[in-house]
Amino acid sequence: MTGLNRDLNRERKRIQMSAANSAAVKKGDDKVETQSLKELLLGNARSYGIFFALVVVIIVFQILTGGRLLNPNNVVALFQQNAYVLIAAIGMLMVIIATHIDLSVGSVVAFIGGVGALAMKNWGLNWFLAIVLMIVIGLAIGAWHGFWVAYVGVPGFVTTLGGMLIFRGLATVVAGESIPVSDPTFRAISKDYLPNVLGFWGDFSSNAIIVGVVAIVLVIWMQLHKRNNAIKNGLPVQPMSFVVLKLVIAVAAIAYVTYLLACSGNATQGGIPIVMLIIGVLIGVYWFALNRTVYGRNVYAVGGNRKAAILSGIDTKATDFKIFLNMGFLTSIAAVITLSRLASATAQTGMEFEMDAIAACFIGGTAVTGGIGTIPGAMVGALIMGVLNQGLSIMGVDAAWVKTIKGLVVIAAVAYDLVSKRKKG
């Protein structure tokens, strides 16, 4: 009987604790519901601020360009011409989170592009084997940088500064004279669209509409699923009214972009450009890697506090090596798309690519001191850089002023990050 009573008491306590937790969750939810919209916006000023900045930049250039910025074909060109920023920013994000920097991106793009063009023109490689070769070279360069940083202890700044000089020199050796690329399949990577399997629905691309609808459904499901999980686990949640407001804004933005893409192209093709598919896949894969894997947690841990990461058993050397290996891979993808778009390789290709990628990360909220940064933030930062490039190009602004304006934007973004930290500290 004593054992039975003990079991009954234990079960009674378990039920009481469960009821208390449920009440606490409900109470916590009610508390969040009472928070004002102003408090929520101020509490998330950093993350929402970059989205607001993107909207402001788009509106400003839409006015300055006389409405040409958001012309459907110009929107497609925005992604095609600035794909290198979006792709390189993914790798640069991880590098900066881990308190490193990579100054060699542009030079590596030039060298890899030169070898790829040479392989197709003089060595008889088809487009597929040329791409494989370019990716292998990118991985080898990433491993080279990673070895010096992770296992020898040379700072990333110094290692990649050396790499910038080395690979710009090798690019000059390989592509001292312009090497043309004429393979139509390779050229299609940067300038063509995904095939509209279901054809055109009137004047609109079917694949753009389908992808847009799927994206809207996915965004709604993710937000509601995230909120429900938080409630179940007793975590604080945002008021439903605020979630609905965010969803309305997100759905409206996706619907508008879907409309622009569906109207783009010509009589034979249009909708989703191939480069958007490549960028989307890379964003999805690396978002998952950073947020849902041990490797991603290790990257943040190393950047947040390297000594603590070592004491907790994280192999910081292996983490650093993989970070630069990934940077090499992503740089090779940027090189493939750049070579495809330009249709020729020269030693001057990729000038200041690394600066655009670094700027995109800082604008997107990545901390200068490391440990903080997100894929969505870096992508918004890259889009801001892309809109600047596209808008100033449409306006015919001189290249010297373009660099000046972009430099001022970077300084402003970093200054905002540092001032915000001081206020919180």
Backbone torsions as a table, in degrees:
resi	resn	phi	psi	omega
1	MET	NA	-36.9	-179.7
2	THR	-61.3	-43.1	179.5
3	GLY	-64.7	-38.7	179.4
4	LEU	-64.6	-43.2	178.6
5	ASN	-62.0	-39.1	179.9
6	ARG	-63.6	-41.2	178.5
7	ASP	-65.6	-39.9	179.2
8	LEU	-65.1	-40.9	178.3
9	ASN	-63.9	-40.2	179.8
10	ARG	-63.9	-41.6	179.6
11	GLU	-67.1	-38.7	178.6
12	ARG	-62.1	-42.9	179.2
13	LYS	-64.3	-39.0	179.8
14	ARG	-63.1	-42.3	179.6
15	ILE	-65.3	-40.6	179.0
16	GLN	-63.8	-42.1	178.9
17	MET	-64.4	-40.0	179.4
18	SER	-63.4	-42.4	178.8
19	ALA	-64.8	-39.3	179.4
20	ALA	-64.9	-40.9	178.9
21	ASN	-64.1	-41.0	179.0
22	SER	-62.7	-41.1	178.4
23	ALA	-64.9	-39.0	-179.9
24	ALA	-65.2	-40.4	178.7
25	VAL	-62.2	-45.4	179.8
26	LYS	-62.9	-42.4	179.0
27	LYS	-62.9	-42.5	179.0
28	GLY	-62.9	-38.3	-180.0
29	ASP	-66.5	-41.7	178.4
30	ASP	-62.0	-38.5	-178.7
31	LYS	-63.5	-43.2	179.2
32	VAL	-65.0	-37.9	-179.9
33	GLU	-60.4	-26.2	-177.5
34	THR	-83.7	-10.7	179.8
35	GLN	-68.8	143.4	-179.3
36	SER	-79.3	158.0	177.7
37	LEU	-61.6	-35.9	179.9
38	LYS	-62.1	-42.9	179.8
39	GLU	-63.7	-40.3	179.8
40	LEU	-66.7	-41.1	179.6
41	LEU	-65.9	-41.5	179.4
42	LEU	-67.3	-35.8	-179.9
43	GLY	-70.6	-22.5	180.0
44	ASN	-117.6	30.5	-175.5
45	ALA	-58.4	-37.7	-176.9
46	ARG	-64.2	-49.0	-175.9
47	SER	-74.4	-40.8	-179.6
48	TYR	-77.5	-24.2	-177.5
49	GLY	-61.3	-38.3	-178.0
50	ILE	-70.7	-33.2	175.9
51	PHE	-67.8	-40.1	177.1
52	PHE	-63.1	-40.5	179.3
53	ALA	-62.5	-40.5	178.5
54	LEU	-61.4	-45.2	179.6
55	VAL	-61.2	-44.0	-179.7
56	VAL	-62.2	-45.5	-179.7
57	VAL	-61.4	-42.5	179.4
58	ILE	-63.0	-45.8	-179.6
59	ILE	-62.1	-44.6	-179.1
60	VAL	-59.8	-48.0	-177.9
61	PHE	-74.3	-27.1	174.3
62	GLN	-63.1	-37.6	177.6
63	ILE	-72.5	-47.5	-176.1
64	LEU	-65.7	-29.1	-179.3
65	THR	-93.4	7.7	179.0
66	GLY	67.4	32.1	178.2
67	GLY	85.9	3.7	-176.4
68	ARG	-80.4	-23.0	-176.6
69	LEU	-59.0	-43.4	-176.5
70	LEU	-96.4	22.9	167.8
71	ASN	-63.2	134.6	-175.7
72	PRO	-47.7	-47.0	-179.1
73	ASN	-70.2	-28.8	175.7
74	ASN	-71.0	-32.6	176.4
75	VAL	-65.7	-42.7	176.3
76	VAL	-62.6	-43.2	178.8
77	ALA	-62.0	-32.5	177.9
78	LEU	-57.3	-44.2	179.6
79	PHE	-75.4	-39.3	-178.5
80	GLN	-66.7	-41.7	-176.0
81	GLN	-82.7	-21.3	-178.2
82	ASN	-114.8	17.7	178.7
83	ALA	-59.1	-35.8	-179.1
84	TYR	-60.5	-34.7	179.6
85	VAL	-68.5	-47.3	-179.0
86	LEU	-60.9	-42.3	-177.5
87	ILE	-73.6	-47.8	-179.5
88	ALA	-64.9	-31.4	-179.5
89	ALA	-65.8	-29.8	177.5
90	ILE	-62.4	-48.8	178.8
91	GLY	-68.1	-41.0	-179.3
92	MET	-64.0	-32.1	177.5
93	LEU	-57.4	-49.2	-179.6
94	MET	-65.1	-38.4	179.1
95	VAL	-61.5	-45.8	-177.5
96	ILE	-72.1	-38.2	177.1
97	ILE	-56.2	-38.4	-179.2
98	ALA	-84.4	14.1	176.4
99	THR	69.2	27.1	175.3
100	HIS	-111.5	-173.8	174.7
101	ILE	-152.7	151.6	178.0
102	ASP	-127.5	110.8	-178.1
103	LEU	-97.6	3.8	-171.3
104	SER	-100.7	-0.5	-171.0
105	VAL	-53.2	-52.3	-177.6
106	GLY	-60.8	-42.5	179.9
107	SER	-66.3	-39.4	179.0
108	VAL	-66.6	-39.9	176.2
109	VAL	-59.1	-43.3	179.8
110	ALA	-64.2	-44.5	-178.5
111	PHE	-66.6	-48.6	-179.4
112	ILE	-63.3	-41.5	177.7
113	GLY	-61.9	-39.7	178.3
114	GLY	-62.7	-44.0	179.2
115	VAL	-65.7	-42.2	179.4
116	GLY	-61.7	-44.0	178.9
117	ALA	-64.7	-41.7	179.2
118	LEU	-63.8	-39.4	-179.3
119	ALA	-63.8	-39.6	-179.7
120	MET	-77.0	-35.3	-175.0
121	LYS	-83.2	-44.7	-172.3
122	ASN	-107.8	-25.9	-174.8
123	TRP	-98.5	-6.0	176.2
124	GLY	78.6	14.1	178.4
125	LEU	-75.3	140.5	174.6
126	ASN	-77.7	174.0	-173.4
127	TRP	-60.2	-37.7	-176.8
128	PHE	-68.2	-47.5	179.6
129	LEU	-65.2	-33.4	177.5
130	ALA	-64.1	-40.8	178.2
131	ILE	-65.3	-43.0	177.6
132	VAL	-58.9	-44.8	178.9
133	LEU	-60.2	-43.4	-178.9
134	MET	-63.9	-40.0	178.9
135	ILE	-67.6	-41.2	178.3
136	VAL	-61.0	-43.0	178.3
137	ILE	-63.3	-41.5	178.0
138	GLY	-60.6	-43.2	177.8
139	LEU	-64.2	-40.1	179.1
140	ALA	-63.8	-41.5	178.7
141	ILE	-67.1	-40.4	176.4
142	GLY	-61.5	-40.6	177.7
143	ALA	-65.9	-37.5	177.3
144	TRP	-60.2	-49.9	178.3
145	HIS	-64.3	-43.2	-178.7
146	GLY	-62.1	-36.9	179.0
147	PHE	-61.2	-48.3	-177.4
148	TRP	-66.7	-38.5	-178.3
149	VAL	-74.9	-49.8	-172.2
150	ALA	-78.7	-43.0	-169.8
151	TYR	-105.5	-19.1	176.4
152	VAL	-101.8	-27.7	177.5
153	GLY	92.3	12.7	176.5
154	VAL	-73.1	129.5	-179.7
155	PRO	-55.6	145.0	-179.2
156	GLY	-58.0	-36.5	179.2
157	PHE	-59.2	-46.6	-177.6
158	VAL	-70.8	-44.1	-179.0
159	THR	-59.0	-48.5	-176.7
160	THR	-78.8	-22.5	171.7
161	LEU	-64.6	-42.9	174.4
162	GLY	-63.1	-41.6	178.3
163	GLY	-62.2	-37.4	178.1
164	MET	-58.3	-44.0	-179.6
165	LEU	-72.7	-43.5	-178.4
166	ILE	-59.7	-51.8	-172.4
167	PHE	-79.5	-22.3	171.4
168	ARG	-70.2	-37.7	176.5
169	GLY	-65.2	-44.6	178.8
170	LEU	-66.0	-34.1	176.5
171	ALA	-63.0	-36.7	177.9
172	THR	-67.0	-37.7	177.7
173	VAL	-65.5	-45.6	-175.7
174	VAL	-75.4	-44.3	-174.1
175	ALA	-125.0	48.2	177.0
176	GLY	-60.6	-33.5	171.9
177	GLU	-112.8	149.1	-177.1
178	SER	-58.0	131.4	178.5
179	ILE	-110.5	110.8	-177.4
180	PRO	-74.3	152.0	175.8
181	VAL	-123.1	120.4	-174.7
182	SER	-114.7	-6.2	-178.1
183	ASP	-59.8	118.2	-175.6
184	PRO	-65.0	-34.2	179.5
185	THR	-67.5	-42.1	178.3
186	PHE	-65.6	-40.7	179.2
187	ARG	-63.4	-31.7	-176.2
188	ALA	-65.8	-24.3	-177.5
189	ILE	-54.5	-41.6	-174.2
190	SER	-96.5	-18.3	-172.2
191	LYS	-118.8	-11.6	-177.0
192	ASP	-100.7	173.3	-177.7
193	TYR	-111.7	162.2	171.6
194	LEU	-66.4	144.1	-178.9
195	PRO	-65.2	138.9	175.9
196	ASN	-85.1	90.3	-175.5
197	VAL	-58.9	-37.3	-179.5
198	LEU	-93.6	10.5	178.1
199	GLY	75.4	-164.7	178.6
200	PHE	-99.6	137.1	175.3
201	TRP	-98.4	91.9	-172.1
202	GLY	71.1	-122.5	178.0
203	ASP	-96.5	8.5	-173.1
204	PHE	-111.9	143.1	177.8
205	SER	-73.3	128.5	-178.6
206	SER	-67.2	-40.3	-176.5
207	ASN	-67.1	-33.8	178.1
208	ALA	-65.1	-42.5	-179.8
209	ILE	-65.4	-43.7	-179.4
210	ILE	-63.3	-47.2	179.3
211	VAL	-62.3	-39.7	179.2
212	GLY	-62.8	-44.5	179.0
213	VAL	-63.7	-44.0	178.3
214	VAL	-61.3	-41.8	179.7
215	ALA	-62.8	-41.2	179.2
216	ILE	-63.8	-47.2	179.1
217	VAL	-60.9	-42.0	-178.8
218	LEU	-64.6	-43.1	-179.9
219	VAL	-63.1	-44.3	179.3
220	ILE	-62.5	-46.3	-179.2
221	TRP	-62.2	-43.8	-178.3
222	MET	-62.4	-42.5	-179.7
223	GLN	-65.4	-45.9	-179.3
224	LEU	-69.0	-39.0	178.7
225	HIS	-64.2	-41.9	178.5
226	LYS	-62.3	-42.2	-179.4
227	ARG	-67.4	-43.4	179.6
228	ASN	-63.2	-40.4	177.7
229	ASN	-63.5	-39.5	178.9
230	ALA	-63.6	-41.0	179.2
231	ILE	-64.1	-44.6	-179.8
232	LYS	-61.3	-34.8	-177.4
233	ASN	-91.9	6.2	177.7
234	GLY	73.2	21.5	-179.8
235	LEU	-91.2	154.2	178.3
236	PRO	-65.3	141.2	-179.1
237	VAL	-126.2	159.3	177.2
238	GLN	-80.2	151.2	177.6
239	PRO	-58.3	146.4	-179.2
240	MET	-60.3	-34.3	179.3
241	SER	-62.2	-37.7	179.8
242	PHE	-71.8	-38.9	177.3
243	VAL	-62.3	-42.9	178.6
244	VAL	-62.8	-41.2	178.3
245	LEU	-60.4	-46.0	178.6
246	LYS	-61.3	-41.4	-178.6
247	LEU	-66.6	-39.3	178.4
248	VAL	-61.0	-44.8	179.6
249	ILE	-64.7	-45.6	-178.7
250	ALA	-64.0	-44.7	-179.7
251	VAL	-64.0	-41.4	178.6
252	ALA	-62.7	-42.0	179.9
253	ALA	-65.3	-45.7	179.9
254	ILE	-63.4	-42.3	-179.7
255	ALA	-62.4	-39.9	-179.3
256	TYR	-68.4	-44.0	178.0
257	VAL	-63.5	-39.8	177.5
258	THR	-59.6	-43.3	178.3
259	TYR	-60.8	-45.4	-179.2
260	LEU	-63.0	-43.8	-179.9
261	LEU	-66.6	-40.0	-178.9
262	ALA	-64.3	-26.7	179.9
263	CYS	-88.8	-9.3	-172.9
264	SER	-79.2	171.9	175.8
265	GLY	95.1	-152.2	-178.9
266	ASN	-138.3	-161.1	-175.1
267	ALA	-68.5	-22.1	-175.0
268	THR	-106.1	-26.2	-179.5
269	GLN	-152.0	158.2	179.5
270	GLY	171.8	177.2	178.8
271	GLY	106.5	-110.1	-176.4
272	ILE	-98.3	113.4	176.6
273	PRO	-68.4	151.6	-178.2
274	ILE	-58.0	-38.1	-178.0
275	VAL	-63.7	-30.3	178.2
276	MET	-66.4	-36.7	176.2
277	LEU	-63.7	-45.9	179.5
278	ILE	-60.1	-47.3	-179.9
279	ILE	-62.5	-43.7	-179.3
280	GLY	-61.4	-43.0	178.6
281	VAL	-63.3	-45.1	179.9
282	LEU	-63.0	-41.9	178.4
283	ILE	-61.2	-46.2	-179.5
284	GLY	-62.0	-45.7	-178.5
285	VAL	-64.2	-47.0	-176.2
286	TYR	-76.4	-28.0	172.5
287	TRP	-63.1	-45.5	178.7
288	PHE	-62.3	-43.3	-178.6
289	ALA	-61.9	-40.8	-177.3
290	LEU	-78.2	-28.0	-173.0
291	ASN	-108.2	-15.4	-173.8
292	ARG	-128.9	9.7	-178.9
293	THR	-127.8	160.8	177.4
294	VAL	-62.0	-39.0	179.4
295	TYR	-57.9	-45.1	179.6
296	GLY	-61.8	-43.1	178.2
297	ARG	-63.7	-35.8	178.6
298	ASN	-65.6	-38.4	178.9
299	VAL	-60.2	-47.3	179.2
300	TYR	-66.3	-38.0	-179.5
301	ALA	-65.2	-43.2	179.2
302	VAL	-63.2	-41.9	179.9
303	GLY	-71.9	-33.9	-178.9
304	GLY	-71.4	-44.7	-179.9
305	ASN	-162.0	96.9	-174.8
306	ARG	-61.6	-41.9	-179.1
307	LYS	-63.8	-42.9	178.3
308	ALA	-64.4	-37.3	178.6
309	ALA	-62.9	-41.9	178.3
310	ILE	-63.5	-44.6	-179.4
311	LEU	-65.4	-27.8	179.6
312	SER	-84.4	1.0	174.7
313	GLY	95.9	7.5	178.9
314	ILE	-76.2	133.0	176.6
315	ASP	-79.5	89.5	-175.5
316	THR	-65.7	-30.9	179.3
317	LYS	-66.2	-45.2	178.9
318	ALA	-64.8	-38.3	178.8
319	THR	-62.6	-47.0	178.5
320	ASP	-61.7	-41.9	-179.6
321	PHE	-60.8	-45.5	-179.3
322	LYS	-65.9	-33.8	178.6
323	ILE	-60.7	-46.4	-179.7
324	PHE	-74.5	-29.4	174.6
325	LEU	-62.7	-44.6	176.5
326	ASN	-63.1	-38.3	178.7
327	MET	-62.4	-41.0	177.7
328	GLY	-63.5	-41.9	178.8
329	PHE	-62.7	-48.9	-178.4
330	LEU	-66.4	-34.2	176.2
331	THR	-64.4	-36.6	178.5
332	SER	-66.8	-37.1	176.4
333	ILE	-65.1	-41.7	176.3
334	ALA	-61.3	-36.9	179.1
335	ALA	-66.5	-40.7	178.7
336	VAL	-60.3	-48.8	-177.8
337	ILE	-67.1	-39.0	179.4
338	THR	-65.0	-44.7	178.7
339	LEU	-63.5	-40.4	178.8
340	SER	-62.9	-40.3	-177.8
341	ARG	-71.6	-43.8	-176.8
342	LEU	-79.3	-22.5	179.9
343	ALA	63.5	17.1	175.2
344	SER	-164.4	156.7	179.1
345	ALA	-114.3	133.5	174.7
346	THR	-135.8	163.7	-179.6
347	ALA	-69.0	-17.4	-177.4
348	GLN	-94.7	-0.4	179.1
349	THR	-61.8	144.6	172.9
350	GLY	81.3	12.0	179.9
351	MET	-58.9	126.0	176.3
352	GLU	67.0	17.4	175.4
353	PHE	-59.2	-41.6	-178.5
354	GLU	-62.6	-33.8	-179.8
355	MET	-67.3	-39.2	177.2
356	ASP	-64.7	-40.9	-179.9
357	ALA	-66.5	-44.0	178.4
358	ILE	-63.1	-44.4	179.4
359	ALA	-61.2	-41.3	179.6
360	ALA	-59.4	-41.5	180.0
361	CYS	-65.9	-46.3	-178.8
362	PHE	-66.2	-42.1	177.4
363	ILE	-62.3	-35.4	-178.8
364	GLY	-79.8	7.3	173.9
365	GLY	96.8	6.1	176.2
366	THR	-68.9	131.4	-176.1
367	ALA	-72.2	136.8	178.2
368	VAL	-61.8	-32.6	-177.1
369	THR	-86.2	-0.1	177.4
370	GLY	88.9	170.6	175.5
371	GLY	85.2	-15.1	-176.6
372	ILE	-132.1	134.1	177.6
373	GLY	161.4	151.1	180.0
374	THR	-135.5	154.6	176.2
375	ILE	-61.7	-49.3	178.5
376	PRO	-57.6	-41.3	179.2
377	GLY	-61.3	-45.7	179.5
378	ALA	-63.7	-37.0	179.5
379	MET	-68.5	-38.1	175.8
380	VAL	-65.4	-41.3	176.1
381	GLY	-60.2	-41.1	178.5
382	ALA	-66.0	-37.3	177.5
383	LEU	-66.5	-37.4	176.1
384	ILE	-61.6	-44.4	176.8
385	MET	-62.5	-39.7	179.0
386	GLY	-64.3	-42.1	178.4
387	VAL	-64.9	-39.7	176.0
388	LEU	-59.8	-48.8	179.4
389	ASN	-59.3	-48.5	-176.1
390	GLN	-68.1	-46.3	-177.5
391	GLY	-63.7	-45.9	179.9
392	LEU	-66.8	-33.0	177.2
393	SER	-66.8	-44.3	178.6
394	ILE	-61.3	-36.7	-179.5
395	MET	-76.7	-10.8	179.7
396	GLY	74.2	28.0	180.0
397	VAL	-71.0	139.4	-180.0
398	ASP	-60.5	144.2	-176.9
399	ALA	-57.2	-34.0	179.9
400	ALA	-62.9	-40.8	179.3
401	TRP	-72.8	-31.6	176.5
402	VAL	-59.9	-46.5	178.7
403	LYS	-62.5	-41.2	-179.6
404	THR	-61.6	-46.6	-179.0
405	ILE	-64.1	-44.4	179.9
406	LYS	-63.5	-37.6	177.6
407	GLY	-63.0	-42.1	178.5
408	LEU	-64.5	-37.8	178.8
409	VAL	-63.7	-42.6	179.6
410	VAL	-62.9	-46.4	179.6
411	ILE	-59.9	-42.8	179.9
412	ALA	-62.8	-40.7	-179.3
413	ALA	-65.6	-45.3	180.0
414	VAL	-66.8	-40.6	178.9
415	ALA	-61.8	-40.9	178.3
416	TYR	-62.0	-42.5	179.0
417	ASP	-61.1	-46.3	-177.9
418	LEU	-68.3	-41.9	179.2
419	VAL	-64.3	-40.5	178.7
420	SER	-61.8	-40.2	179.2
421	LYS	-65.6	-40.0	-179.9
422	ARG	-63.6	-40.3	-180.0
423	LYS	-65.3	-40.1	178.9
424	LYS	-71.0	-35.0	-179.3
425	GLY	-73.8	NA	NA
